Amino acid sequence: MSLPRLALAVIGDEIGPSLDEMISFCSEHEVRRLDMRTVDGKNLLGLSLEQGSAIARRLEKEGLSVPTFVSPLLKWAAPGKGTEGGPVDFAFDPAECPADDPLVHAFDMATVFGAEKIRVFSHLRYPGYRPADLIGRFERLADLGLTYSIAVEIENEPVCNIGSITDLSDFFTALAEATDPNPMPPQLKPLVDIGNAWAIGKPPSDAEIAHLAPLVDLIHLKDRDSSARRTVPFGDGDIPWAAELTRLLTAVAGAPRPVREIHASIETHCPQDGRNATARSVAGLRRIAAEIGVEVV
C-alpha cells in the first residue's frame, strides 16, 4: 500500500518575526510553502485586508504559497463562560479584529493569501465542557467554509476544550450524531497535532487515529523532550515519530477515499533559537520520512 506523500510547510513566525527572515529561510532550505500566523508580532487576524494583501503580494513575488491561514479563531473564552486559566500562547482578543465579525474577517484574510485551509480552535477550556457545546459554532464555520471553499481545520490545543486527540475524536463523534442522518459537513477537518497530545501525557490510541484518519488532510509537527518538559526540534525528541507517522499515514491510505497528499506543517515551538531549530526540524522530517518510505514534496 502506497502511503500519502507529505507536502512540507513551515509556520512562518516559527522562523523569526519578520517577513524577510521567513523568505530567506525558505530560499535557503528549499521550502515552498509558508503557513502564516503573525508578521512582526502582529496576528494577521488583527490586520486590515489591505495590510494582509501587501504581505501576500510579497510572498507571491518570492514564489511562496500559503496553504493554511493559521488563525487564532476561537482561541478566546466562549461567550458566558470562564476559563481554567493559565498562560495562552498566541491568544487573541476578538476586540482587536478591525472588522465587526472576526469569523468573516478570518475567511476574507485566508482568501487574500490564497489559503485552502484555515486553522481554528475550540474556545479556552472551561469547567463542564461537552462536545455538543461546540456544534452550533462549528456549523457556522462550516457554512463559511462552504461559501469560501476553504477547509476548516480544528486543532487539538491543550489550553482549549479540544485539548487532546481523544477530545478531537469525541467532538467528531458528537458532530456525526448531531448531523445524522445527513453526512457531516465536509468542510470540517481534524487538524491532528500529535505533539500536543504527547505534551499533556495523552498519546493517541490506535482507535482514535483510525477514527480521524479518513478526514485528515493537515497535521502539525513538533517534538518533545519529556524529561526536560520542553519542545525540541522535530526528530530530536522522544516522541516516536517514525511510528506515529507510519500509523497515521497507513490509516489515511486505508480510508475509503484516501487522499494522496497530507499537508505537514512544522510548528517548531523553540522561540529561543527559532531559525536554527526550524532548520533542524525540516531536516528531521525529511530524514524520518525517508526512513519510513514517504515522499516529502
N, C-alpha and C positions, 0 to 999 in steps of 0.2 A: 504494500500500500504506500503510495507516494504521499509524503507529508506536505502541508501547505508551506510555501515559502514565506519568509519574513521580510516585510517592507520596512526597512530601518528608518526611524525618525528620532530626532532629539528634541526635547523641550528646550526652547531657545535660552531661557534665562537660567537654566542649569549650567550653561557655559559661562555666562557673565551677563551683567545687566544691559550692556549696550548692543545696539544692532550691529555695529562694526565688529564686535567680538564674536557674535553669533555667525556672521557671514564669513569671517576669516577662518573660523574653526571648520565650517563646512567645506571650504575650499581645501584646507589642509588635510582633512580626514575623509574626503570623498563621500560626504553626506549630502544628499539632495533634498531632504525633507526636514522642515522645522515645524514642530508643533508650538504654537505661540500662546503665551500667557501674559507676560509683562515685558515692557521695554523701559529701561531707565527707572526701574522700580515702580512704574505705573501700570496697573492692571488694564488690559485692553477694554474691559467692560466699563471702566471709568473714563474712557476717551471718547471723543466725538467720532462720527463716521469719517469725517474729513481727516482727522489725525490718523485713524486707522488706515485710510486709503493711502496716505503718504508712506506709511511703513510697508504696506502691501506692495506698492509700486516699486519700492527699493528692492524688496525680496524677489519680485518677479524679474526685475532687471538683472539680478545676480543669478537667475536660473534656479531659484529655490521655490519649492511648493510648500503649502501649509495644509496638510491633510486634516488636522484637528485644531479647532479653537479650544484651548484648554481653559475653559471659562470657570469662574467661581460660582456658577449658578447654584442656588440653594445651599451654599456654604455660609449660611446665616441662620439665625433662630427661626423656627417655624412660628407663624402668627399665633399669639396667645400661649406660647409655650416657653418655658425657661430652658436652660441648658445645664449640663452636668459640669460645666466649667472646664478649666484647663487651657493651655496655650493652643492656638489655632494658626497653623502656617497658611499664608495666602488667604486668610479670611477676607471677606468683602462686606461692606455695608451697602445695601442696595440704594441708600440715600445718596451715595456718591456717583450713581449712574446718571449721565446727563440727559437721559430720556425718561419719560414718565413710566414706562414699563420695561424693567430690566430684562425680562424674558425676551420680548420682541427685539430689544436693542442687541441682545446677545446673538440672536439669529441674523440680524442685519449685519453685525460685525463679522460673523462667520462667513457670510456671503461676500463681504468686501475682500476677505482673504482667500476666497475660493475654497473654503474648507468643506469637506464632505461629511465631517463629524463634529459634534460639539460635546464636550465633557460636562457632566452635571453631577451634583451631589444629592444628598437626601435630608437636608437640614441638620443643624447641630444636634447631637444626641440629647434627648430629653427623657425623663422618667416616664414609664408607661407606654413607650412607643410600641406600635403594632404595625406590621407591613401594610395593612389595609389603610392606615392613615395617609399613605402617600399616593394612593390610586388616583384620586381626583387631580392632584397636582401633575402627575405624570401623564394623565390623559390629555391635559392641555399642552404639555411639552410634546407629546406625540402628534397632536394636531399641528403644532408649529413645525415639527419635523417634516410632516407630510406637505405642508404648504411650501416650505423652503427646500424640500428634497435633501434634507440633512439628517443623518442618523444621530439619535440622542443616546449618548454613551454614559451609563450610570456606573460610577466608580465606587468600590468599597474603600471607605476612608475611616480610620479608627475614631476620629472625633465626631463622626456623623452617625446617623441612625443605621445606615447600611455600612457597618464597620469592617465586617469580615466577609469572606466568600460564603460562609454559612448564611449570613444575613442577605447577601445578594441572591442566593438560591431561594431563600424563603420569600423574598419580595417577588421574584418571577413566578413562584408557585401561586402566591396571592393574586398576582396580576392575571394569571391564566384562569383562576377560579372566578375572578370578578368579570372577566370578559366572556366566559363560556355562555353560550355555545359558539360565539364568534371567535375568530382567530385573534391572538394577541396583536397589538399594534406592531407592525414590523419595523417601525422607526425606533423602537426602544431596544437597546442592546446592553448587555452586561460588559462593562469595562473591567476586566479581571486584573486585579493588582495582587499578585501572589506575594510580593514582598511585603505589602501592608498586612496581609494575613499572618505571615510568619512573624512580623514585628510585634503582634499582640498575642503571640503564642497559640494561634489558631490556624495551622496549615490546612489547606483544603483537603477534603476527602475525595476518594475516587468517585463517589456518588455525586458529590457537588460539581466536580469538573464535568462528569458525564451529562449532568442536567443542563449546565450552562453552555457547554461547548457548541451545540448546534446554532447558538445565537452569537457566538463570539466573532468579532472582526477587528478588535483592537485590544492590545494588552500594554500595561506599563511594566517597565523593568527596572528594578533596583536590587541591591544585595545588602546583606546584614551580617555583622559580626555579633553574634548573640551574646558571647561572654562579655564583650565591651559595651553592649547595648547601644550600638551606633551603626549608621548606614555606611557602607563602604562601596568602592567601585564595583560594578557588576562583574561577577566572576571571581572577585577577591574574597567573598564572604563564605558563610557556611550554609546558605540555602542551596539545596541540591538542584541547581538549575538545569543540568542536563536531563535529570529525571523529570523535573517539573515540566519543562518544555516538551519532552517526548510524550508525557502523559496527556498534556493539553492538546498538542497538535495531532496526536493519534486519535483522540476523541473527536476533534474537529473533522479530521479526514473521514471518520466513520459515520458522520451525520448523514441524514437522508439527502440533503442538498449541500454537500461540502463546498466551502469556499477554497479557492486556490491560493489565497494570499491573506495573511494576517498582518495588520499594521503593528509593529513592535516599537514602542516609543521609550527611549531611555529617559528615565526620571532620576537623575543621579543622586540628588539629595546629599551632596557633600559640599556645602557652601564655602567651607574653609579653603577649598582647592578645586573650585568648580571645573575650570577648563581641563586641568590635567586629569581629574577624576573622571570627567566625561570621556576624554580620550581613551582612558583605560577601560571604561565601560563599553565603548564602541568596539574596541579590540577584543574585550572579553566576550561580547555577544558573537562576534564573527568566529572566535575560536570555538566556543561551545556549540554553535550551530554547525560548524564543520565536523565536530566530534560526533554529532548525532545525525549527520547527513541531511541537514536542512539548508536550503539556499537562502542567502541574505541578499536582497536587492536594494 
